[in-house]
Amino acid sequence: MTSEPSTFDVNFVFDLAQRPTLEEELHMEKEIRAIRESDDIEELKKYAEMLSRQNHEQSYFIAGCLTKIGKLHATIASLKMNIERPSKTLLEKILRL
């Protein structure tokens, strides 16, 4: 009566990845054009440094969130398996089956 454990479903990661809206894409393109038109190298260096720091912080945050989500999915799957598994009969408990 044992069933194979289901494989861990990572499709939730794909559900989290949403395409930006048209307005968000337009805003990004405007920022990129402003950067390309800039002649101030020092300003660009500061901007690149800021983006690098922000990217680093966001990477750690996202990694932590995905780890937590994965653990919660595993907990849910474990609880479902415990619920779906029928309790052992007295004979199975005695014989430790």
Secondary structure, DSSP 8 states (H G I E B T S, - for coil): ----------HHHHHH-----HHHHHHHHHHHHHHHH---HHHHHHHHHHHHHHHHHHHHHHHHHHHHHHHHHHHHHHHHHHHHS----HHHHHHT-
